[in-house]
Amino acid sequence: MSSPRWVVTFVLGVIMFVLGVYVGARPLWTHNSVVTGARWLDMAFAAVFMLRGWLNVRTALHRRARTDS
């Protein structure tokens, strides 16, 4: 029986990445409004969440490959 941990990591990674993209791209269609109160904070939040989401997805795919072999 394989561990479902890679699935949880994968789903959280996708959610984090999408949230980062949303916060980063939101000013394009809301005419420069921000989520966190400052533009630089929105961009930092977006960058961190996109990076962490990408790392989670990459880790999950590596875990799945190791459990499958």
Biopython code that builds the backbone (N, CA, C, O; Angstrom):
import numpy as np
from Bio.PDB.StructureBuilder import StructureBuilder

atoms = [
    (1, "MET", "N", (0.854, -1.191, 0.000)),
    (1, "MET", "CA", (0.000, 0.000, 0.000)),
    (1, "MET", "C", (0.889, 1.240, 0.000)),
    (1, "MET", "O", (1.765, 1.369, 0.856)),
    (2, "SER", "N", (0.679, 2.143, -0.939)),
    (2, "SER", "CA", (1.495, 3.346, -1.020)),
    (2, "SER", "C", (0.935, 4.427, -0.105)),
    (2, "SER", "O", (-0.261, 4.468, 0.182)),
    (3, "SER", "N", (1.815, 5.284, 0.337)),
    (3, "SER", "CA", (1.434, 6.355, 1.245)),
    (3, "SER", "C", (0.738, 7.481, 0.480)),
    (3, "SER", "O", (1.210, 7.883, -0.584)),
    (4, "PRO", "N", (-0.370, 7.991, 1.001)),
    (4, "PRO", "CA", (-1.055, 9.095, 0.317)),
    (4, "PRO", "C", (-0.406, 10.457, 0.592)),
    (4, "PRO", "O", (-0.947, 11.494, 0.208)),
    (5, "ARG", "N", (0.746, 10.450, 1.255)),
    (5, "ARG", "CA", (1.394, 11.712, 1.603)),
    (5, "ARG", "C", (1.752, 12.535, 0.360)),
    (5, "ARG", "O", (1.663, 13.763, 0.376)),
    (6, "TRP", "N", (2.155, 11.855, -0.709)),
    (6, "TRP", "CA", (2.519, 12.606, -1.915)),
    (6, "TRP", "C", (1.302, 13.309, -2.513)),
    (6, "TRP", "O", (1.435, 14.372, -3.119)),
    (7, "VAL", "N", (0.121, 12.720, -2.344)),
    (7, "VAL", "CA", (-1.100, 13.337, -2.872)),
    (7, "VAL", "C", (-1.413, 14.622, -2.100)),
    (7, "VAL", "O", (-1.754, 15.642, -2.699)),
    (8, "VAL", "N", (-1.299, 14.569, -0.798)),
    (8, "VAL", "CA", (-1.556, 15.755, 0.035)),
    (8, "VAL", "C", (-0.556, 16.856, -0.307)),
    (8, "VAL", "O", (-0.936, 18.019, -0.441)),
    (9, "THR", "N", (0.716, 16.495, -0.448)),
    (9, "THR", "CA", (1.741, 17.475, -0.802)),
    (9, "THR", "C", (1.464, 18.080, -2.173)),
    (9, "THR", "O", (1.631, 19.284, -2.371)),
    (10, "PHE", "N", (1.043, 17.249, -3.112)),
    (10, "PHE", "CA", (0.741, 17.725, -4.459)),
    (10, "PHE", "C", (-0.431, 18.701, -4.451)),
    (10, "PHE", "O", (-0.352, 19.769, -5.059)),
    (11, "VAL", "N", (-1.506, 18.347, -3.772)),
    (11, "VAL", "CA", (-2.696, 19.209, -3.722)),
    (11, "VAL", "C", (-2.378, 20.530, -3.032)),
    (11, "VAL", "O", (-2.783, 21.590, -3.511)),
    (12, "LEU", "N", (-1.662, 20.481, -1.917)),
    (12, "LEU", "CA", (-1.293, 21.728, -1.235)),
    (12, "LEU", "C", (-0.388, 22.589, -2.105)),
    (12, "LEU", "O", (-0.506, 23.814, -2.107)),
    (13, "GLY", "N", (0.507, 21.958, -2.837)),
    (13, "GLY", "CA", (1.386, 22.701, -3.741)),
    (13, "GLY", "C", (0.615, 23.413, -4.831)),
    (13, "GLY", "O", (0.897, 24.571, -5.138)),
    (14, "VAL", "N", (-0.354, 22.731, -5.416)),
    (14, "VAL", "CA", (-1.168, 23.350, -6.473)),
    (14, "VAL", "C", (-1.974, 24.509, -5.893)),
    (14, "VAL", "O", (-2.061, 25.572, -6.508)),
    (15, "ILE", "N", (-2.560, 24.314, -4.722)),
    (15, "ILE", "CA", (-3.346, 25.382, -4.090)),
    (15, "ILE", "C", (-2.467, 26.588, -3.791)),
    (15, "ILE", "O", (-2.868, 27.722, -4.054)),
    (16, "MET", "N", (-1.280, 26.365, -3.250)),
    (16, "MET", "CA", (-0.375, 27.478, -2.936)),
    (16, "MET", "C", (0.036, 28.218, -4.203)),
    (16, "MET", "O", (0.065, 29.449, -4.222)),
    (17, "PHE", "N", (0.356, 27.473, -5.266)),
    (17, "PHE", "CA", (0.776, 28.107, -6.511)),
    (17, "PHE", "C", (-0.355, 28.955, -7.098)),
    (17, "PHE", "O", (-0.128, 30.088, -7.523)),
    (18, "VAL", "N", (-1.566, 28.409, -7.122)),
    (18, "VAL", "CA", (-2.710, 29.141, -7.675)),
    (18, "VAL", "C", (-3.011, 30.385, -6.835)),
    (18, "VAL", "O", (-3.330, 31.440, -7.384)),
    (19, "LEU", "N", (-2.913, 30.268, -5.524)),
    (19, "LEU", "CA", (-3.129, 31.426, -4.658)),
    (19, "LEU", "C", (-2.083, 32.511, -4.923)),
    (19, "LEU", "O", (-2.410, 33.697, -4.953)),
    (20, "GLY", "N", (-0.840, 32.109, -5.112)),
    (20, "GLY", "CA", (0.210, 33.074, -5.438)),
    (20, "GLY", "C", (-0.037, 33.766, -6.768)),
    (20, "GLY", "O", (0.153, 34.976, -6.885)),
    (21, "VAL", "N", (-0.459, 33.006, -7.769)),
    (21, "VAL", "CA", (-0.769, 33.597, -9.075)),
    (21, "VAL", "C", (-1.940, 34.573, -8.950)),
    (21, "VAL", "O", (-1.925, 35.646, -9.552)),
    (22, "TYR", "N", (-2.945, 34.200, -8.173)),
    (22, "TYR", "CA", (-4.109, 35.075, -7.991)),
    (22, "TYR", "C", (-3.700, 36.403, -7.345)),
    (22, "TYR", "O", (-4.076, 37.472, -7.828)),
    (23, "VAL", "N", (-2.938, 36.335, -6.263)),
    (23, "VAL", "CA", (-2.538, 37.560, -5.566)),
    (23, "VAL", "C", (-1.621, 38.403, -6.451)),
    (23, "VAL", "O", (-1.706, 39.631, -6.442)),
    (24, "GLY", "N", (-0.751, 37.754, -7.208)),
    (24, "GLY", "CA", (0.157, 38.489, -8.074)),
    (24, "GLY", "C", (-0.523, 39.118, -9.274)),
    (24, "GLY", "O", (-0.128, 40.200, -9.710)),
    (25, "ALA", "N", (-1.544, 38.457, -9.821)),
    (25, "ALA", "CA", (-2.197, 38.955, -11.035)),
    (25, "ALA", "C", (-3.440, 39.794, -10.750)),
    (25, "ALA", "O", (-3.952, 40.450, -11.657)),
    (26, "ARG", "N", (-3.924, 39.788, -9.541)),
    (26, "ARG", "CA", (-5.164, 40.500, -9.201)),
    (26, "ARG", "C", (-5.137, 41.988, -9.552)),
    (26, "ARG", "O", (-6.151, 42.508, -10.019)),
    (27, "PRO", "N", (-4.022, 42.697, -9.349)),
    (27, "PRO", "CA", (-4.026, 44.127, -9.709)),
    (27, "PRO", "C", (-4.260, 44.399, -11.194)),
    (27, "PRO", "O", (-4.604, 45.522, -11.562)),
    (28, "LEU", "N", (-4.081, 43.398, -12.048)),
    (28, "LEU", "CA", (-4.282, 43.609, -13.481)),
    (28, "LEU", "C", (-5.747, 43.857, -13.832)),
    (28, "LEU", "O", (-6.037, 44.614, -14.758)),
    (29, "TRP", "N", (-6.672, 43.232, -13.109)),
    (29, "TRP", "CA", (-8.090, 43.423, -13.449)),
    (29, "TRP", "C", (-8.873, 44.185, -12.382)),
    (29, "TRP", "O", (-10.064, 44.432, -12.565)),
    (30, "THR", "N", (-8.234, 44.565, -11.267)),
    (30, "THR", "CA", (-8.953, 45.334, -10.240)),
    (30, "THR", "C", (-8.444, 46.768, -10.148)),
    (30, "THR", "O", (-8.720, 47.461, -9.169)),
    (31, "HIS", "N", (-7.712, 47.214, -11.147)),
    (31, "HIS", "CA", (-7.220, 48.586, -11.215)),
    (31, "HIS", "C", (-6.395, 48.974, -9.996)),
    (31, "HIS", "O", (-6.716, 49.914, -9.268)),
    (32, "ASN", "N", (-5.329, 48.222, -9.802)),
    (32, "ASN", "CA", (-4.296, 48.517, -8.806)),
    (32, "ASN", "C", (-4.731, 48.361, -7.352)),
    (32, "ASN", "O", (-4.088, 48.933, -6.471)),
    (33, "SER", "N", (-5.777, 47.625, -7.069)),
    (33, "SER", "CA", (-6.104, 47.361, -5.668)),
    (33, "SER", "C", (-5.204, 46.230, -5.161)),
    (33, "SER", "O", (-4.706, 45.422, -5.944)),
    (34, "VAL", "N", (-5.006, 46.187, -3.863)),
    (34, "VAL", "CA", (-4.114, 45.191, -3.265)),
    (34, "VAL", "C", (-4.878, 44.360, -2.246)),
    (34, "VAL", "O", (-5.919, 44.783, -1.744)),
    (35, "VAL", "N", (-4.356, 43.173, -1.943)),
    (35, "VAL", "CA", (-4.986, 42.273, -0.983)),
    (35, "VAL", "C", (-4.441, 42.517, 0.419)),
    (35, "VAL", "O", (-5.207, 42.564, 1.381)),
    (36, "THR", "N", (-3.129, 42.673, 0.542)),
    (36, "THR", "CA", (-2.487, 42.734, 1.856)),
    (36, "THR", "C", (-2.289, 44.149, 2.384)),
    (36, "THR", "O", (-1.892, 44.316, 3.537)),
    (37, "GLY", "N", (-2.551, 45.157, 1.586)),
    (37, "GLY", "CA", (-2.396, 46.532, 2.049)),
    (37, "GLY", "C", (-1.274, 47.281, 1.363)),
    (37, "GLY", "O", (-1.262, 48.511, 1.378)),
    (38, "ALA", "N", (-0.331, 46.573, 0.762)),
    (38, "ALA", "CA", (0.775, 47.222, 0.055)),
    (38, "ALA", "C", (1.152, 46.378, -1.163)),
    (38, "ALA", "O", (1.127, 45.148, -1.115)),
    (39, "ARG", "N", (1.496, 47.054, -2.238)),
    (39, "ARG", "CA", (1.840, 46.349, -3.478)),
    (39, "ARG", "C", (3.050, 45.452, -3.285)),
    (39, "ARG", "O", (3.049, 44.310, -3.744)),
    (40, "TRP", "N", (4.095, 45.952, -2.604)),
    (40, "TRP", "CA", (5.311, 45.148, -2.427)),
    (40, "TRP", "C", (5.018, 43.901, -1.603)),
    (40, "TRP", "O", (5.604, 42.846, -1.843)),
    (41, "LEU", "N", (4.116, 44.015, -0.636)),
    (41, "LEU", "CA", (3.761, 42.861, 0.184)),
    (41, "LEU", "C", (2.978, 41.831, -0.630)),
    (41, "LEU", "O", (3.172, 40.627, -0.460)),
    (42, "ASP", "N", (2.100, 42.298, -1.507)),
    (42, "ASP", "CA", (1.392, 41.388, -2.407)),
    (42, "ASP", "C", (2.363, 40.625, -3.302)),
    (42, "ASP", "O", (2.233, 39.414, -3.478)),
    (43, "MET", "N", (3.334, 41.336, -3.865)),
    (43, "MET", "CA", (4.297, 40.689, -4.765)),
    (43, "MET", "C", (5.196, 39.710, -4.002)),
    (43, "MET", "O", (5.529, 38.644, -4.520)),
    (44, "ALA", "N", (5.585, 40.062, -2.790)),
    (44, "ALA", "CA", (6.395, 39.144, -1.977)),
    (44, "ALA", "C", (5.578, 37.906, -1.610)),
    (44, "ALA", "O", (6.084, 36.786, -1.678)),
    (45, "PHE", "N", (4.332, 38.100, -1.226)),
    (45, "PHE", "CA", (3.437, 36.993, -0.902)),
    (45, "PHE", "C", (3.277, 36.081, -2.109)),
    (45, "PHE", "O", (3.370, 34.860, -1.990)),
    (46, "ALA", "N", (3.036, 36.683, -3.275)),
    (46, "ALA", "CA", (2.851, 35.894, -4.494)),
    (46, "ALA", "C", (4.115, 35.108, -4.826)),
    (46, "ALA", "O", (4.029, 33.928, -5.166)),
    (47, "ALA", "N", (5.265, 35.725, -4.735)),
    (47, "ALA", "CA", (6.519, 35.048, -5.063)),
    (47, "ALA", "C", (6.789, 33.878, -4.116)),
    (47, "ALA", "O", (7.173, 32.796, -4.559)),
    (48, "VAL", "N", (6.592, 34.089, -2.834)),
    (48, "VAL", "CA", (6.836, 33.027, -1.849)),
    (48, "VAL", "C", (5.862, 31.876, -2.047)),
    (48, "VAL", "O", (6.267, 30.714, -2.009)),
    (49, "PHE", "N", (4.600, 32.177, -2.254)),
    (49, "PHE", "CA", (3.618, 31.111, -2.414)),
    (49, "PHE", "C", (3.807, 30.348, -3.719)),
    (49, "PHE", "O", (3.631, 29.130, -3.755)),
    (50, "MET", "N", (4.163, 31.054, -4.794)),
    (50, "MET", "CA", (4.407, 30.352, -6.050)),
    (50, "MET", "C", (5.648, 29.469, -5.946)),
    (50, "MET", "O", (5.641, 28.338, -6.431)),
    (51, "LEU", "N", (6.694, 29.963, -5.331)),
    (51, "LEU", "CA", (7.901, 29.158, -5.156)),
    (51, "LEU", "C", (7.640, 27.948, -4.274)),
    (51, "LEU", "O", (8.030, 26.832, -4.617)),
    (52, "ARG", "N", (6.988, 28.159, -3.151)),
    (52, "ARG", "CA", (6.704, 27.048, -2.242)),
    (52, "ARG", "C", (5.745, 26.037, -2.875)),
    (52, "ARG", "O", (5.900, 24.831, -2.681)),
    (53, "GLY", "N", (4.764, 26.519, -3.625)),
    (53, "GLY", "CA", (3.863, 25.610, -4.315)),
    (53, "GLY", "C", (4.584, 24.774, -5.350)),
    (53, "GLY", "O", (4.344, 23.572, -5.456)),
    (54, "TRP", "N", (5.471, 25.401, -6.117)),
    (54, "TRP", "CA", (6.257, 24.670, -7.109)),
    (54, "TRP", "C", (7.137, 23.615, -6.442)),
    (54, "TRP", "O", (7.248, 22.492, -6.934)),
    (55, "LEU", "N", (7.763, 23.978, -5.321)),
    (55, "LEU", "CA", (8.596, 23.007, -4.603)),
    (55, "LEU", "C", (7.769, 21.842, -4.059)),
    (55, "LEU", "O", (8.224, 20.699, -4.083)),
    (56, "ASN", "N", (6.576, 22.118, -3.576)),
    (56, "ASN", "CA", (5.700, 21.046, -3.087)),
    (56, "ASN", "C", (5.303, 20.098, -4.210)),
    (56, "ASN", "O", (5.328, 18.880, -4.033)),
    (57, "VAL", "N", (4.939, 20.647, -5.357)),
    (57, "VAL", "CA", (4.549, 19.796, -6.489)),
    (57, "VAL", "C", (5.735, 18.949, -6.934)),
    (57, "VAL", "O", (5.589, 17.750, -7.173)),
    (58, "ARG", "N", (6.887, 19.556, -7.044)),
    (58, "ARG", "CA", (8.093, 18.812, -7.457)),
    (58, "ARG", "C", (8.421, 17.703, -6.467)),
    (58, "ARG", "O", (8.737, 16.584, -6.873)),
    (59, "THR", "N", (8.350, 18.000, -5.175)),
    (59, "THR", "CA", (8.618, 16.999, -4.143)),
    (59, "THR", "C", (7.604, 15.865, -4.208)),
    (59, "THR", "O", (7.970, 14.696, -4.082)),
    (60, "ALA", "N", (6.333, 16.200, -4.402)),
    (60, "ALA", "CA", (5.289, 15.173, -4.472)),
    (60, "ALA", "C", (5.505, 14.246, -5.655)),
    (60, "ALA", "O", (5.335, 13.033, -5.530)),
    (61, "LEU", "N", (5.876, 14.797, -6.796)),
    (61, "LEU", "CA", (6.100, 13.963, -7.973)),
    (61, "LEU", "C", (7.317, 13.057, -7.790)),
    (61, "LEU", "O", (7.317, 11.917, -8.254)),
    (62, "HIS", "N", (8.350, 13.556, -7.118)),
    (62, "HIS", "CA", (9.520, 12.711, -6.821)),
    (62, "HIS", "C", (9.154, 11.607, -5.839)),
    (62, "HIS", "O", (9.612, 10.473, -5.980)),
    (63, "ARG", "N", (8.328, 11.934, -4.841)),
    (63, "ARG", "CA", (7.889, 10.913, -3.880)),
    (63, "ARG", "C", (7.077, 9.836, -4.563)),
    (63, "ARG", "O", (7.257, 8.650, -4.285)),
    (64, "ARG", "N", (6.190, 10.230, -5.449)),
    (64, "ARG", "CA", (5.370, 9.271, -6.165)),
    (64, "ARG", "C", (6.232, 8.355, -7.031)),
    (64, "ARG", "O", (5.986, 7.152, -7.105)),
    (65, "ALA", "N", (7.225, 8.920, -7.673)),
    (65, "ALA", "CA", (8.110, 8.109, -8.512)),
    (65, "ALA", "C", (8.893, 7.097, -7.673)),
    (65, "ALA", "O", (9.131, 5.975, -8.119)),
    (66, "ARG", "N", (9.288, 7.485, -6.473)),
    (66, "ARG", "CA", (10.013, 6.557, -5.603)),
    (66, "ARG", "C", (9.113, 5.452, -5.070)),
    (66, "ARG", "O", (9.563, 4.317, -4.914)),
    (67, "THR", "N", (7.844, 5.761, -4.787)),
    (67, "THR", "CA", (6.943, 4.725, -4.257)),
    (67, "THR", "C", (6.474, 3.787, -5.352)),
    (67, "THR", "O", (6.148, 2.632, -5.077)),
    (68, "ASP", "N", (6.432, 4.267, -6.601)),
    (68, "ASP", "CA", (6.000, 3.429, -7.713)),
    (68, "ASP", "C", (7.065, 2.429, -8.144)),
    (68, "ASP", "O", (6.745, 1.361, -8.666)),
    (69, "SER", "N", (8.319, 2.771, -7.929)),
    (69, "SER", "CA", (9.385, 1.858, -8.390)),
    (69, "SER", "C", (9.784, 0.834, -7.361)),
    (69, "SER", "O", (10.663, 0.011, -7.617)),
]
sb = StructureBuilder()
sb.init_structure("model")
sb.init_model(0)
sb.init_chain("A")
sb.init_seg("    ")
for serial, (resi, resn, name, xyz) in enumerate(atoms, 1):
    if name == "N":
        sb.init_residue(resn, " ", resi, " ")
    sb.init_atom(name, np.array(xyz, "f"), 0.0, 1.0, " ", f" {name:<3s}", serial, name[0])
structure = sb.get_structure()
